[in-house]
């Protein structure tokens, strides 16, 4: 039995959906449409979406973590006739939709970041708050783990990851400490990595640096930014005219990719010339050579209310971006 095969009615195991009301209000343009939850997790947003659909409405649910999908399937069992599930990542969205013989999607929801269950389970190795194996895989079927990154990547590659994906200004010192330590003993646990980071950081900055380091390694393990770029491109292509793309992001790297991509599609061309193509996931074209495909629905992203942040502190950095597909 899967160790997460639990009674999902237990609040301890239920991920609290962020910006739920705001996402639904903007996503559901037609209650008989076909919608796509690209980050289903344990099914919080999905349950709210499918419960609002008419009998002929459909919802496609995917996630990289098969364990979470099993929980979602159990939670959403009474709606099973309206659902399709897929264990896949963002870069596989288009192939999955085409395999279902679906031509257009009425709306996409991307709720990025890490599921609360991942953070709260020491065995998954996502958090520096509890001791566990250095894993950090969202998809347990993949081979690359945080332990591999920490112990096998070169000093220069570690430095680059910590600086670019964690925006950590002490990246060189931390990378050097990792390389020096692993020459003596393999680094295998979250607390071993935490101890190394703390040894190089002023106590006043330790918590923020730990968060940045763990974020950077997690992003590298799961190829999150590259996957996000590909997923947004494919979702934009598959979106029906008038359909909505709703994206909830949690840190500056996600914010930046979403903002630049929407800006590019709104202008009908490429993003700024210095925007890394490795984050875009497709070849950029000069401005003016392509027709605008999206429009911004709200001038600025929607953020959680003070009450939501109080009820769910993990929502404090969330931003909901909403774009609508223009007629071709």
Secondary structure as GFF3:
##gff-version 3
##sequence-region A 1 328
A	DSSP	three_ten_helix	11	13	.	.	.	ID=ss1
A	DSSP	alpha_helix	20	27	.	.	.	ID=ss2
A	DSSP	beta_strand	34	37	.	.	.	ID=ss3
A	DSSP	alpha_helix	44	52	.	.	.	ID=ss4
A	DSSP	beta_strand	58	63	.	.	.	ID=ss5
A	DSSP	alpha_helix	66	75	.	.	.	ID=ss6
A	DSSP	three_ten_helix	77	82	.	.	.	ID=ss7
A	DSSP	beta_strand	83	87	.	.	.	ID=ss8
A	DSSP	three_ten_helix	90	92	.	.	.	ID=ss9
A	DSSP	alpha_helix	93	99	.	.	.	ID=ss10
A	DSSP	beta_strand	105	111	.	.	.	ID=ss11
A	DSSP	alpha_helix	116	120	.	.	.	ID=ss12
A	DSSP	three_ten_helix	122	124	.	.	.	ID=ss13
A	DSSP	alpha_helix	146	152	.	.	.	ID=ss14
A	DSSP	alpha_helix	155	164	.	.	.	ID=ss15
A	DSSP	alpha_helix	171	182	.	.	.	ID=ss16
A	DSSP	alpha_helix	190	200	.	.	.	ID=ss17
A	DSSP	three_ten_helix	203	205	.	.	.	ID=ss18
A	DSSP	alpha_helix	206	222	.	.	.	ID=ss19
A	DSSP	alpha_helix	224	238	.	.	.	ID=ss20
A	DSSP	beta_strand	239	249	.	.	.	ID=ss21
A	DSSP	alpha_helix	252	267	.	.	.	ID=ss22
A	DSSP	alpha_helix	277	280	.	.	.	ID=ss23
A	DSSP	beta_strand	294	296	.	.	.	ID=ss24
A	DSSP	beta_strand	302	303	.	.	.	ID=ss25
A	DSSP	alpha_helix	306	311	.	.	.	ID=ss26
A	DSSP	three_ten_helix	313	315	.	.	.	ID=ss27
A	DSSP	beta_strand	319	325	.	.	.	ID=ss28
###
